[in-house]
Amino acid sequence: MKSFVLHPLRFLTTRFSSWLQNRLPLADRITLNQHNVYILPTRAGLMMGVTLLVLLVASINYQLNLGYLLTFLLAGCALVAMHVAHANLRGLTMHLVAPDACYARATARFSANLQNSRKSTRYGLALAVQDVAHWVETDVPAQASATVQLAFTPPRRGLHRLPTLTVHTLFPLGTFRVWAVWRPAAQVMVYPAPETQPPALPASSAHDDNCHTGGVPQPGEPDGLRAYRRGDTLKTIVWKKAAKTGELVSREHLARQPHMLWLEPQLTQLNQLEAQLSRLCAWVLMAEKTGLRYGLRIGTQEIAPANGLAHQQRCLQALAMA
């Protein structure tokens, strides 16, 4: 019988939460006001209400003047606490700083900046990712700001919108809970989780005539040396000559790159898509770390061979959206 009662309550709570989230706009910056701040008594507040009712009945029954005084004094304190608690959130401005890309099964961290424009401190504010019990508490000084660090674990690879956030306060007495719900518009890119122990990089799978041009000495250049070209690694530069002449030159036999590395799902020799993407992700990181020029073919998308951080991010994004 107990479980029969709990399931409808849980269902109604879930439906109400879904309805509330759908009616809220998506925004990375929000100012709280009377339209988006909610207030309800806590368990302590309900017990206080019951206690005040008992005191009032006892005072009426026994004609206790001091009982009336105590009852109305406590009731006045509760009403003032309700007003102070609501004002503690009302007027607060929150700005979200979008997180950097992360890998699947890793924690995505982001921050929320709380700005207080009034001349008094806001005490006992707490933020949390909805449906997560971990609250991050902070105070916001008068006419100042505070930054709160939050985190969540994305469910899978791809592009994900940040989860709904909740900010609340129990200040000053804990008899009322004042809260607001915030739906950020920012998104986070989640790359496939790289394979922990991937095999060695596959052999070069394609040739490019343009790569052979680096091995042809230009007229007027000494044998084994040529002018620096974009993409040459630091170890190929002749630093002594650069210090004397002020011009960058590279060693031809080190700078020559006759082969390009193409990464494709077929090279992983795996059947499952997620396993293929995980190994390709690890290979992209390995190729970038070793300074190779690599390209990626995934589905209908083809990324030409290159290297560098921007190229690595393009390849990882392609794997995330595959």
C-alpha positions in Angstrom: 0.0 0.0 0.0 2.9 2.4 0.8 4.6 1.8 -2.5 1.2 2.3 -4.3 1.0 5.8 -2.7 4.6 6.7 -3.4 4.6 5.9 -7.1 1.8 8.4 -8.0 3.5 11.0 -5.9 6.8 10.4 -7.7 5.0 10.5 -11.0 3.2 13.8 -10.2 6.5 15.3 -9.0 8.3 14.3 -12.2 5.5 15.7 -14.4 5.5 19.0 -12.5 9.3 19.3 -12.7 9.2 18.6 -16.4 6.4 21.1 -16.9 8.3 23.7 -14.9 11.5 23.3 -16.9 9.7 23.5 -20.3 8.1 26.8 -19.4 11.5 28.4 -18.5 13.5 30.1 -21.2 17.0 29.1 -22.1 19.5 31.8 -21.0 23.1 32.0 -19.9 22.3 35.1 -17.9 19.3 35.5 -15.6 18.1 38.0 -13.0 15.8 36.7 -10.3 12.6 38.5 -9.5 9.2 37.8 -8.1 8.2 36.0 -11.3 10.8 33.2 -11.1 11.5 32.9 -7.4 9.4 30.4 -5.4 9.0 30.0 -1.6 7.5 27.3 0.6 7.8 26.4 4.3 10.3 23.8 5.3 9.6 21.0 7.7 11.0 23.2 10.5 8.6 26.0 9.3 5.6 23.6 9.3 6.5 22.5 12.8 6.8 26.1 13.9 3.3 26.7 12.5 1.9 23.8 14.4 3.7 25.1 17.6 2.2 28.5 17.1 -1.3 27.0 16.7 -0.9 25.0 19.9 0.4 28.1 21.8 -2.6 30.2 20.5 -5.1 27.5 21.6 -3.5 27.2 25.0 -3.4 31.0 25.5 -7.1 31.3 24.5 -8.1 28.3 26.8 -6.2 29.6 29.9 -6.4 33.3 29.1 -2.6 33.8 29.2 -1.6 37.3 28.2 2.1 36.3 28.1 1.1 33.4 25.9 -0.6 35.8 23.5 2.6 37.9 23.5 4.9 34.9 22.9 2.6 33.6 20.1 2.3 36.8 18.2 6.0 37.6 18.7 7.1 34.3 17.2 4.5 34.7 14.4 5.9 38.1 13.6 9.5 36.8 13.5 8.3 34.1 11.1 6.7 36.6 8.8 9.8 38.8 8.8 12.0 35.7 8.1 9.8 34.9 5.1 10.3 38.4 3.7 14.0 38.4 4.3 14.4 34.9 2.8 12.6 36.0 -0.4 14.6 39.2 -0.7 17.8 37.2 -0.2 17.4 35.8 -3.8 15.3 38.5 -5.4 17.4 40.8 -7.6 20.4 38.4 -7.8 22.0 38.2 -11.3 23.6 34.9 -12.4 25.9 34.5 -15.4 27.1 31.2 -16.7 30.7 30.5 -18.0 30.4 27.7 -20.5 32.7 24.7 -19.9 35.5 23.4 -22.2 35.1 20.2 -24.2 35.6 17.0 -22.3 35.8 13.3 -22.9 33.0 10.8 -22.3 32.7 9.4 -18.8 34.7 12.4 -17.5 33.4 15.3 -15.4 32.5 18.5 -17.2 33.2 21.5 -15.0 31.8 25.0 -15.4 31.3 28.1 -13.2 28.4 30.4 -12.4 29.1 34.0 -11.5 26.7 35.6 -8.9 26.4 39.4 -9.0 24.9 41.3 -6.1 24.0 44.9 -6.9 22.4 45.8 -3.6 24.1 47.3 -0.5 23.8 44.3 1.8 25.3 40.9 1.7 23.4 37.9 0.5 24.0 35.0 2.9 23.6 31.3 2.6 23.1 30.9 -1.2 23.5 27.4 -2.6 23.6 26.1 -6.2 23.4 22.6 -7.5 22.8 20.7 -10.7 19.2 19.5 -10.6 18.7 15.9 -9.4 22.2 16.0 -7.8 22.3 16.2 -4.0 25.7 18.1 -3.9 25.1 21.8 -3.0 27.8 24.4 -3.4 27.2 27.2 -0.8 28.5 30.8 -0.9 27.9 34.3 0.3 27.8 37.2 -2.1 29.2 40.4 -0.6 27.4 43.8 -1.0 27.9 45.3 -4.5 30.3 42.5 -5.4 30.2 39.0 -7.0 31.1 35.5 -6.2 31.9 32.5 -8.4 30.6 29.0 -7.8 32.2 25.9 -9.5 29.8 23.2 -10.6 30.2 19.9 -12.3 28.3 17.1 -14.0 29.0 13.9 -15.9 27.6 13.9 -19.5 25.7 10.7 -20.3 27.4 10.1 -23.7 29.5 11.7 -26.4 28.1 14.4 -28.6 26.9 18.0 -28.1 24.9 18.4 -24.9 23.1 21.3 -23.3 24.1 22.0 -19.7 21.7 20.5 -17.1 19.1 22.6 -15.3 20.5 24.4 -12.2 18.8 25.2 -8.9 19.7 28.0 -6.6 18.1 28.2 -3.1 18.5 29.7 0.3 17.2 28.9 3.9 18.5 32.1 5.4 17.8 33.4 8.0 15.9 31.0 10.2 15.5 27.9 8.0 11.7 28.0 8.2 11.2 28.9 4.5 13.0 27.5 1.5 13.3 30.1 -1.4 14.5 28.7 -4.7 14.7 29.4 -8.4 15.3 27.1 -11.4 17.7 28.1 -14.2 18.0 26.5 -17.6 21.3 27.5 -19.2 21.5 27.8 -23.0 25.3 26.9 -23.2 26.3 23.5 -24.6 29.3 21.3 -24.0 31.1 19.1 -26.6 31.8 15.6 -25.3 34.5 13.7 -27.2 34.7 9.9 -27.3 36.7 8.4 -24.4 40.1 7.5 -25.7 41.1 3.9 -25.5 43.3 3.4 -22.4 45.9 1.1 -24.1 45.6 1.6 -27.9 47.8 -0.2 -30.4 50.5 1.6 -32.3 49.5 4.0 -35.0 48.7 2.3 -38.3 51.0 2.6 -41.3 50.6 5.6 -43.6 47.7 4.8 -45.7 48.0 7.5 -48.4 50.5 9.5 -50.3 50.4 13.2 -51.3 52.5 14.6 -54.0 52.7 17.9 -52.1 54.6 16.2 -49.3 57.4 15.3 -51.7 58.0 18.9 -52.7 59.6 19.5 -49.3 62.4 17.1 -50.2 63.5 19.1 -53.4 66.2 21.6 -52.6 65.4 25.1 -53.9 67.9 26.9 -56.1 70.4 28.9 -54.1 69.9 26.8 -50.9 72.8 24.8 -49.4 72.4 21.0 -49.5 70.4 19.7 -46.6 69.0 23.1 -45.7 66.0 25.0 -46.9 63.9 28.0 -45.8 61.5 27.4 -42.8 58.0 26.4 -43.9 54.9 26.4 -41.7 54.4 23.0 -40.1 58.1 22.3 -39.6 58.8 21.0 -36.1 61.2 22.9 -33.7 63.8 20.1 -33.9 64.3 20.7 -37.6 65.3 24.4 -37.2 69.0 25.3 -37.4 69.1 27.7 -34.4 72.7 28.7 -34.8 72.2 30.0 -38.3 69.0 31.7 -37.2 70.9 33.5 -34.4 73.5 34.8 -36.9 71.3 35.8 -39.9 67.9 36.2 -38.2 66.3 33.9 -40.8 64.8 30.5 -40.0 66.0 27.5 -41.9 65.2 23.8 -41.5 67.2 20.7 -42.1 65.9 19.0 -45.2 66.3 15.4 -44.1 64.4 16.0 -40.9 61.7 18.2 -42.3 60.8 15.8 -45.2 57.5 14.1 -44.7 56.9 11.8 -47.6 53.9 10.1 -46.1 50.6 11.3 -44.6 48.6 9.3 -42.0 44.9 8.8 -42.7 42.8 7.5 -39.8 39.7 5.6 -40.7 37.3 3.2 -38.8 38.4 0.3 -41.0 41.9 0.5 -39.6 40.8 -0.1 -36.1 39.8 -3.7 -36.9 36.9 -3.4 -34.5 33.2 -4.0 -35.1 31.4 -1.8 -32.6 31.1 1.9 -33.5 31.9 3.2 -30.0 35.0 1.0 -29.7 36.1 2.3 -33.2 35.6 5.9 -32.1 37.5 5.3 -28.9 40.5 3.9 -30.7 40.4 6.7 -33.3 40.3 9.2 -30.5 43.4 7.7 -28.9 45.2 7.6 -32.3 44.4 11.3 -32.9 46.0 12.2 -29.6 49.0 10.0 -30.3 49.5 11.4 -33.8 49.3 15.0 -32.5 51.7 14.3 -29.6 54.3 12.8 -32.0 53.9 15.8 -34.5 52.7 13.7 -37.4 50.5 15.1 -40.2 47.3 13.1 -40.0 43.8 13.2 -41.6 40.5 11.7 -40.7 37.8 10.0 -42.7 34.6 9.2 -40.8 31.3 8.6 -42.5 30.9 11.2 -45.3 33.3 13.6 -43.6 36.9 14.0 -44.6 39.4 16.2 -42.8 42.6 16.9 -44.8 45.9 16.0 -43.1 47.4 18.6 -40.9 48.5 19.0 -37.3 48.1 21.5 -34.5 45.6 22.1 -31.7 42.9 23.4 -34.0 43.2 20.4 -36.3 43.1 18.1 -33.3 39.9 19.7 -32.1 38.3 19.4 -35.6 39.0 15.7 -35.6 37.8 15.1 -32.1 34.6 17.0 -32.8 34.0 14.9 -35.9 34.4 11.8 -33.9 32.0 13.1 -31.2 29.3 13.8 -33.7 29.8 10.6 -35.8 
